[in-house]
Amino acid sequence: MNPILFTLGLLAAPALGEDDIGALLEGIPDIQTTEAESAIEAAQPSAAGLDEDLGQISLPQYIEALQTHLLTAMPLPRGIIRKHGDKTVQLRLKITSSGKIAGMTGVSLSGDRKVDKEVIEAVQASAPLPRPPIVHRADALRGLVVALPLARVAR
């Protein structure tokens, strides 16, 4: 099955029915960045504390920091976690140097529309994300795959 492609902007999604994930994904604007904008974003000097928090860590360590942030900050309902704790959702997140989500693509979804909708909304609500260290900003803006095992979401 082809992965479901969706992009989340910085605007709130319109109110939808519980099972209408397709409309949720289609209703969110696509934020496109040009190569020039990507280069500018990746080359921006760090703000105070930007790289001190994460240091110059490896890309896998940064992805792990993203995963930890999301698993502890995602406001998922307890019923979803109890009922679907065996599922893992994988998302490709495009992250700006300030930690904003510039885009999101589903790599591997749970297969349950309600769960996927809740995870998408919870990821949006978890922003801003940890700011990427200078050496990984271009990679973060292109997109990083983060696995979210629902059993590990903080309750």
Rosetta blueprint (number, residue, H / E / L):
1 M L
2 N L
3 P L
4 I L
5 L L
6 F L
7 T L
8 L L
9 G L
10 L L
11 L L
12 A L
13 A L
14 P L
15 A L
16 L L
17 G L
18 E L
19 D L
20 D L
21 I H
22 G H
23 A H
24 L H
25 L H
26 E H
27 G L
28 I L
29 P L
30 D L
31 I L
32 Q L
33 T L
34 T L
35 E H
36 A H
37 E H
38 S H
39 A H
40 I H
41 E H
42 A H
43 A H
44 Q L
45 P L
46 S L
47 A L
48 A L
49 G L
50 L H
51 D H
52 E H
53 D H
54 L H
55 G L
56 Q L
57 I L
58 S L
59 L H
60 P H
61 Q H
62 Y H
63 I H
64 E H
65 A H
66 L H
67 Q H
68 T H
69 H H
70 L H
71 L H
72 T H
73 A H
74 M L
75 P L
76 L L
77 P L
78 R H
79 G H
80 I H
81 I H
82 R H
83 K H
84 H H
85 G L
86 D L
87 K L
88 T E
89 V E
90 Q E
91 L E
92 R E
93 L E
94 K E
95 I E
96 T L
97 S L
98 S L
99 G L
100 K L
101 I E
102 A E
103 G E
104 M E
105 T E
106 G E
107 V E
108 S E
109 L L
110 S L
111 G L
112 D L
113 R H
114 K H
115 V H
116 D H
117 K H
118 E H
119 V H
120 I H
121 E H
122 A H
123 V H
124 Q H
125 A H
126 S L
127 A L
128 P L
129 L L
130 P L
131 R L
132 P L
133 P L
134 I H
135 V H
136 H H
137 R H
138 A H
139 D H
140 A H
141 L H
142 R H
143 G L
144 L E
145 V E
146 V E
147 A E
148 L E
149 P E
150 L H
151 A H
152 R H
153 V L
154 A L
155 R L
